[in-house]
Structures are given as structure tokens and as C-alpha cells.
Amino acid sequence: MQDMEHLSVISPKVVLFVKKNAEETSSGNALVIIECSAEQNHGDRNNHESASKQMDVSKIVNELKMQESSFKSNLWEAVERLMFIKRNEISSLEDFLISVKDCGAAARGNKVNQATKSHTASTTDSDKKHSAASTSRSHKKRALCHRTGPLLPVEMVEHLRKRIGSATKIVHVEDIGARNAVHVEVPQELSENLRSVLHSIGITQLYSHQAESIQASLTGKNVVVATMTSSGKSLCYNLPVIEALSQSSSSCALYLFPTKALAQDQLRAFLAMTKGFSGSLNVGIYDGDTNQQERTRLRQNARLLITNPDMLHVSILPHHRKFGRILANLRYVVIDEAHVYNGAFGCHTALILRRLRRLCSHVYGSDPSFVFSTATSANPREHCMELANLPTLELIQNDGSPAARKLFILWNSEDSAIEDISFLFAEMVQHGLRCIAFCKTRKLCELVFCHTREILQETAPHLAESICSYRAGYIAEDRRRIESDLFNGKLSGIAATNALELGIDVGHIDVTLHLGFPGSIASLWQQAGRAGRRERPSLAVYVAFEGPLDQYFMKHPNKLFGSPIECCHVDAKNQQVLEQHLACAALEHPLSLFYDGKFFGSGLNSAIMSLKSRGFLSYDPSCDSAAKIWNYIGYQKMPSHSVSIRSIERERYKVMDDQEKEIEEIEESKAFFQVYEGAVYLNQGKTYLVTSLDLSSKIAWCQKADVNYYTKPRDRTDIHVVGGNVAYPAPAKLSNQFSRTTARADPCRVTTTWFGFYRVHKGSNMIFDKVNLALPKYTYTSQAVWVPVPRSIIKAVESKQLEYRAGLHAASHAVLHVVPLRIICNLSDLAPECADPHDGSYFPERILLYDQHPGGTGVCVQVHPFFMELLATALELLTSCHCREDDGCPNCIQSFCCKSYNEVLHKDAAIMIIKGILDANISSDSSGS
Ligand SMILES: Nc1ncnc2c1ncn2[C@@H]1O[C@H](COP(=O)(O)OP(=O)(O)OP(=O)(O)O)[C@@H](O)[C@H]1O
């Protein structure tokens, strides 16, 4: 009985002991009960060893209840609740005692309290002997139970340090100092109307950048406002627009927001601002949620139309005559959050804006000014000029807004990042700090929400309902409700995906938590920018996962805080996308080589020829031959309907509960990651079990469940190179020694297979069951660029005792990293073929990149001519990177988008493979010449 610690005298007959280092019971408990008499209690424990029983907590509690019915029920409740909630976490007597202490007044007012006091004192020494990890866990519990009342965000760092003790997880604190405002008087040229608008929202002075930008816009210049998050960028476009609309009763404006939520938010702000406004501004949102009646009303009356690029593409431009009044009088086009228009989506938006400007010019004789805003782009001017094909653009970036101090903590989790962020989330809420916990995936978002709520139910039940989750997939009504609850202060915390990253005004937020690196430094700042608005000090905590990418930033904080944010890229010359939009443009208004070159660039001629040969365009011989007019003659009535600008899928699975209520719709490509028979499915913190999946009607039926595990699909993505000609030939002139490239560009078939799932214990994250499933595969055709690896190289790598597969995996990541050095693209458009680290079966011997969008956006075809040069650049990258680890760093072989979580990478093997391919290529080149 030396390993027993006295827990409490529960009754004259029963004493609870914790068995130190006990083997876990089936439900993961290490509690032992000693049954004895009151006198025996004070005797030698060894005498009663035979009476000890180790069993499930549930059985213990029931047995104790039966034996001791006279005991106070509220204490039972407390103990029971505690045991169930904490089942895997009771690592020391102190943990348990602290938790008991927190379990209500009843528990504190009786014998347990006395036992608690004496044993808290007596176990302090033994606690010191605990390992660092268990000490930190113990401190964590103490933190959870410790309520000191409201704290300021900046006080939280010290508080956390005290709570988690010496085994600190805080590896770095970046102190981002406050910035003073640079105010200027409201410019003289602003009308009385505008002054009264400002007055009505309590603004007496402008920030310097606002005045600069407003003045430029009022004189008709195109402007990009590139200042910090929460720097008052909305005013930079709202004021000139209100001015224009109030000066002329016919003037109109168009606002483009990338999300519906943002559009709603901005409409709210605009209406609040113009509440007492004398003139009629007629503002409205025209998006997929707008009903027919409202659409008609807006087409007839709106002067400020708030929409998105998708609506512009499929509805407004193809039916432009119905919007003729607005287009003819268009004074301003506002594009908020310009950094979102990046990569493939940016490329499509760039062509949509060209279609808009062309119609304004050719059909309606208008030439609107553009106002862009962005907080997180390293090249705002270059990016926005390319986006709208503008000859000039005024860059406003001298930020005159004030900012309060922000502390940015890097938190390296020793055990579970999910548990840590949940603990931090609960801790913030308990100290009166409003908080958003950003999670990378929908599932993580639900898990963090559930964990945090469990903690709060235990430690501060009155706060358990004050948190919520928010992610894509929720029905619009739920999202609007959550947004407004957060705005109104009904909610004090929210676990969210990047759906909440853009500038929705969610009221004041004190703290942002970030679970894992969100994919770009720009995105991390964008998320962190949600807190500390309105000059309040704030806190951000980046909680790292175990993966190499997060660990890299934990080791090198300067790579986060000292590096510039990423550039935004769009490639409006992408031949494939250009042709898709030219077909749409030709339907909207006939195309002319003569008049349209300035909108669509030098690729116009060859794109028209290609469309002609494919039966989309025909030349109108009746027109003046110099103007060369081309009409749309394609078989599709509305070509824009088949051009998906965000790869939005039409095929979706519905998730229904047993009351036949729809809970969510999930895109087909993502459905089986979430719903399959036996899956634990989470939605807004509720746990469901998927009882059946009807593949024909695409419905997943589920019912509420109370389970202590989650499920994880087992899946694999295979690339099958189909062969044959690619749609677009490589440019004739290829450069230097790699002209006889062995790289190929081919159509490919991308197939994701789900072959089952794991059941994983919630607390321990241990897999305890493996289930096989037969689900339909998800397949789409796309394009790939690839190069085979000669057998001799594989042998050479293996002869050095290096892992060939790890080298191949690392090499494809390195090649992916250098693609943006040669072409303008978004890295998420492309993906490398990643070897499944847990699958030892055949894997193709090649380095391959494929286009992630069904049908492909043409990036691989563009890459093909210089693929071997990319290999040479990748080799330079690897050999010049001084990181020492075999599995490299994010600067060389680790990739954020790796589907195999950067497992099984080897830098030296990658160097050998790339070098080998290049050597083989040069020798085949010289032997062939
Ligand atoms: N000149 C000003 N004086 C005082 N407060 C201002 C001024 N201009 C704007 N604000 C306030 O600053 C807050 C942030 O403004 P806004 O939402 O326009 O910022 P933003 O730069 O668009 O933010 P985000 O980057 O998140 O989209 C608002 O509450 C707004 O009322």
C-alpha cells in the first residue's frame, strides 16, 4: 500500500484512495477504493490491502451510493461528475483534491474539505517529484480552477506563466508596441452631408491615411488602401461613395466582398452610418440569398449594389442590360479584402473585372474609379493593378490609425495542442476576455469547442453556454445568428475556422488563439487583427502542433515576426481561364481584336483562334474587317454557368438528424471525410453518430450520441497519369540546356479512396478500433507535370542507407516551393504527389505536381516547359538551406499543404534524387544532340 495516497474520508465506512502509477482500468481510471470502518481508517492501511478493489469509476460510484445512502447527495453528484469528466486526467492526488475543492459549496463544507486541506499540504513534496509533463498537467488543472476575476489581455501572460509554472510552454512573447494616431482635420472639400455623416458616428477627425485616400478617390484616382487591420479602411471607400451618390441622384456604386457574411456586415455599417441621411441612397445586397422580389427592386432602384465576384460572373454581367442604369452611372467599384483574390480565384476575378470594365466602356460609356482595401499583402499596388488591369493606382500605406499594445505568445504544446488551446480558451473566458480560437479545419473547430465547453461545465458552468463554434457548412441562418450573438456580446468566445478571418465586425475581441499555422503569415496577422480593435490592448497565442512546420516557427520566432507577409499573385494571362471568360464576354457583347486587346492583353488573338476552332466563336463578315467582330455561337446558353470561379461543387451530401432536420450540406469531395456509417459527426458542439449513409439520395442520417471517442477516416489520394496530349501546347521557344526535357505534362485522374476509419479515444487520442468501409471513390480529371526517376538513382540512394521514398516526398515539396519563382500562381492551386508514409505498397517513381482544381486551371501546363529548370532551382534551395535536420524546415522540404502531414521526409535523399534526375537529363540531352 505504499503506492496509495489517502484521498478523503467519504463516510465512516469508506475512504477513497488514489493509487499512484496504477494500471488503467478499462475506462482509464486509476482509482482504488478501500472499504473499512471508521476505526480502521486510522489504522494501518496495509491491513486492508486485501479489501481494495480497482474498478471502473461508474461501478465505484454506484457501489458507494448503495453502501452509503445517507451521504449528502450533492457531494455524490460532485464526485461523480468529477470522476466522469476527469477520468483520464487524474494524475495525482493534488489534481483530484483541487478539482474536488472546486465542486461546490457542499464539498467544501464537510469532511472532504478537511481531508482536502490536510492532504493538499502533505502532497506538496511528492508533487515536486512528478515529471515535467505531469507537473504541467497538474498546474493546468490548478489554472482551470483558479478564478481571479477579470484580467487585462496583457496581464494574461504573467498569469499563464504563474499557472503553468516552470515547465513553461511559452517559448516566445513578441511585444508589439502601441502606435499613436496621426489625426488630420476633415478635409475642406468634404460636403456638409459628409461632415454630418461623420458627426453621426462620432468621428471628429480623420486618420491621415483616410484623408489622403478620400482626397485621391474624390478626384477620380484609383486607390488601394493598404493599412493595418482595423485602421478604418471602410471609411476610405464609404465617404467618397456617399459623396458621389449624394451629389448626383443618378450616380451608382458597386461593392464586391468575397463572402456573404462580410457583405451583410458592411451593409449594417453603411446603414448605421447613413441613418439620418437626407438623400435616398437605395442600398442592397444582391447575392445568392437575395429573393426574386428584392432582386427586381434592386435592379430598378439600387444605387449602391453590394455583391460578390460570383454574382457578377453568373448574373450581373450575362444579364447586364437589366443592370444598365447602374452600369451606365457607375462611379465607383470597391473591392474590399483584395488579398483574397489570389491564385486561381484571383485569376478568375481578374477576368471578371476585365469583362465588367469592357462592358462599362463599350456599352455604357462609363469609366468607374476603383478603391481597393487590404491589410495583408506585400505587393498591394502591383497586385491590384493586375487584378483590375489598371494603368495607374495610388498606393495609400502610411497608416495614421492608432493601435494598442499586442502581446503575441508562441505556445509549444508538450502533449496535446487541442487540449492546450481548449484550456487557454476556457481560461480567457473565465477571466472576462472575449476570445476567438481559430482552427484550421472544421473538425478541429468542433473538437476545440466541445473540449472547452466541457472544461467550462466543470469549472464555470454559468459560462458554458457563452461560447460557440462557427465554420463553413452551417446553414446561413445559424451563421447570421452566431455573428450577431458575438457582435451583441451574448457570446464571449467562439471557436472558428478562417470563415471568421475576414474583416467582419464582431464587436471587441481581446484575445485570438491560433491552433497551428494557418497557412500563411498574412493569414495569421489577418486572424490576429480580429482582436485589439478600438485601441484596446490584446493578446494572441499561437499554439503549435507537433508537426515540423509548427515546430520550426517555435524554434525560429523571427521567421514569423521578422519576415514580410507574402505577396499576392494573379495571372490574368492564364490561357485556359482567359478562354473560359472570353466565351462569356463574347456572349455579353461581341469581341473585337481591335477594341478588346487593351482589356484582355496580348493573348487575345490566340485565345480567339482557339475558341473559333472549338466552335465557340464565329467571325462576322458583315462588319468592318479592321474591327474584326467575333460572336458567341457556342452550344451552351449561358457559358458562365459552367465556369466555376471558386471550384464550388454542385454535388453535395445533406446531413439530417432523426427529426428529419437538415443540419449541414457538405461538398461531395469533402463528404466522406466527415460522414460515413459509424462516423462521429460534430456540429455546433453537438455530437452525432451517423447511423446510415444513403448514397443514392446523398443523405447522411444521424442521431445525437454521447460517446467518448471520435472517428478519423482512413484515406489515400492517388494520381493516375492518363497520357495523351494536353490541351495547350508548350511555347515553341524553350530556353537553355533543358530544351530536351524529360518532364511531361499530361492529363491525370486524381482519386481519393476512403477505406475505413479509426475510433480514437477523446482524452488519450489513442486509436482503439479500426473499421473497414466500402465507400465510392471521389475522382476528377486534372493536369499533371512530372518527371520519372531513373532506377539507377533509386539504387544509389538506397546504397547510402537513405530512405528513397522519404527523399522523393521531400523532393516534390521542394519543387512545389520554387514554382512561384517562375510563374504567378497560388501554391494551393497545385499539389505534390505525396507518398503515404504508412503504406509500404508500390509508389510511382516520379516527382509529380498536379492541379488541384477539377479540370485544371492550366498551371501545370504552364510549368511544363521549364520544369527541369525548376528542379535545378529546387536543388539550389536545398543545398543552400542550412537547417540540419533530416526532415528539413519549411524553407526547404516541409510543405504546409502536404496531405501526409510532412511525415517521412529526407533532405539528403531529396538532394541525391534531384541531382540524379538533372544529371541524367543532361547526359540524355548531349547523347541525343
Ligand atoms: N477617424 C476615425 N476616428 C475614430 N475611429 C475611427 C476612425 N475611422 C474608423 N474608426 C473606427 O475604427 C474601427 C475599425 O474600422 P474599420 O472596420 O473600417 O477598419 P478596417 O480597416 O476596415 O478593418 P479590417 O481590416 O478588419 O477590415 C471602427 O469601429 C470605426 O468606427
The ligand as an SDF file (V2000), in Angstrom:
LIG
                    3D

 31 33  0  0  0  0  0  0  0  0999 V2000
  -11.1130   58.5580  -37.9480 N   0  0  0  0  0  0  0  0  0  0  0  0
  -11.5540   57.7040  -37.0530 C   0  0  0  0  0  0  0  0  0  0  0  0
  -11.5830   58.0410  -35.7450 N   0  0  0  0  0  0  0  0  0  0  0  0
  -12.0320   57.1680  -34.8200 C   0  0  0  0  0  0  0  0  0  0  0  0
  -12.4600   55.9260  -35.0970 N   0  0  0  0  0  0  0  0  0  0  0  0
  -12.4490   55.5330  -36.3720 C   0  0  0  0  0  0  0  0  0  0  0  0
  -11.9980   56.4000  -37.4110 C   0  0  0  0  0  0  0  0  0  0  0  0
  -12.0950   55.7130  -38.5730 N   0  0  0  0  0  0  0  0  0  0  0  0
  -12.5830   54.4870  -38.2930 C   0  0  0  0  0  0  0  0  0  0  0  0
  -12.7940   54.3670  -36.9760 N   0  0  0  0  0  0  0  0  0  0  0  0
  -13.3090   53.1670  -36.2530 C   0  0  0  0  0  0  0  0  0  0  0  0
  -12.3270   52.1200  -36.3550 O   0  0  0  0  0  0  0  0  0  0  0  0
  -12.9560   50.8490  -36.3480 C   0  0  0  0  0  0  0  0  0  0  0  0
  -12.3890   49.9750  -37.4560 C   0  0  0  0  0  0  0  0  0  0  0  0
  -12.7940   50.4730  -38.6800 O   0  0  0  0  0  0  0  0  0  0  0  0
  -12.9570   49.5390  -39.9570 P   0  0  0  0  0  0  0  0  0  0  0  0
  -13.8130   48.3720  -39.6510 O   0  0  0  0  0  0  0  0  0  0  0  0
  -13.3270   50.4090  -41.0760 O   0  0  0  0  0  0  0  0  0  0  0  0
  -11.4690   49.0280  -40.1140 O   0  0  0  0  0  0  0  0  0  0  0  0
  -10.8580   48.1750  -41.2810 P   0  0  0  0  0  0  0  0  0  0  0  0
   -9.5030   48.7140  -41.5370 O   0  0  0  0  0  0  0  0  0  0  0  0
  -11.7980   48.1160  -42.4490 O   0  0  0  0  0  0  0  0  0  0  0  0
  -10.7510   46.7420  -40.5910 O   0  0  0  0  0  0  0  0  0  0  0  0
  -10.4520   45.3150  -41.2860 P   0  0  0  0  0  0  0  0  0  0  0  0
   -9.0290   45.3230  -41.7620 O   0  0  0  0  0  0  0  0  0  0  0  0
  -10.6430   44.3490  -40.1900 O   0  0  0  0  0  0  0  0  0  0  0  0
  -11.4310   45.1410  -42.4050 O   0  0  0  0  0  0  0  0  0  0  0  0
  -14.4390   51.1320  -36.4970 C   0  0  0  0  0  0  0  0  0  0  0  0
  -15.0270   50.9470  -35.2320 O   0  0  0  0  0  0  0  0  0  0  0  0
  -14.5260   52.5790  -36.9200 C   0  0  0  0  0  0  0  0  0  0  0  0
  -15.6930   53.2080  -36.4710 O   0  0  0  0  0  0  0  0  0  0  0  0
  1  2  1  0
  2  3  1  0
  2  7  2  0
  3  4  2  0
  4  5  1  0
  5  6  2  0
  6  7  1  0
  6 10  1  0
  7  8  1  0
  8  9  2  0
  9 10  1  0
 10 11  1  0
 11 12  1  0
 11 30  1  0
 12 13  1  0
 13 14  1  0
 13 28  1  0
 14 15  1  0
 15 16  1  0
 16 17  2  0
 16 18  1  0
 16 19  1  0
 19 20  1  0
 20 21  2  0
 20 22  1  0
 20 23  1  0
 23 24  1  0
 24 25  2  0
 24 26  1  0
 24 27  1  0
 28 29  1  0
 28 30  1  0
 30 31  1  0
M  END
$$$$
